[in-house]
Amino acid sequence: MLAVCGIVRRKGRILMCKRAASALYPSVWELPTEVLEDGETAEDALERAFFERLTVNLRSLAPWGAVDFSYGEGGRLLAYGIELCKNFFHIYGYDDFRWVKPEHLKRLRVLEPHVRLLTEL
C-alpha cells in the first residue's frame, strides 16, 4: 500500500487529525493522510484528501521524506510539507483535529509511522 500525508505547521504546532471511530485503527491520531488510488500521483491524493476531509486547498507542497510500515497490509508512507490557502477549515472523515506542539505528540496515541516522520526526519 502506498499512502501520502501532509505535514502542516503553524505557529510552532503541527496539524494532527483523529481517525474516525468507524475507521481502521479508530480514534488514533495521524497527519492528514490518504491512500493513493490506481494511477493517482501523491500530489493529487494530497489535494483530494485536504479538500474532501478538511475543505481546504493547498497553496504549496514539498517532498519531506518517507517511511515504511508493517502494520495492516504494510506499505510506504510518503510525507509532504504543506502550506494551506486558508487557516480555517471544517473536518469530514475525521473525528477531531488539533494543532499540537511537537513535544506534546507523546500525549496522543499517534500511528507509529507518523511519529517516525516527525521525530526522525
Summary of the structure (lengths in Angstrom):
residues: 121
radius of gyration: 13.1
end to end distance: 21.0
largest distance: 37.1
contacts: 363
relative contact order: 0.29
helix: 23%
strand: 42%
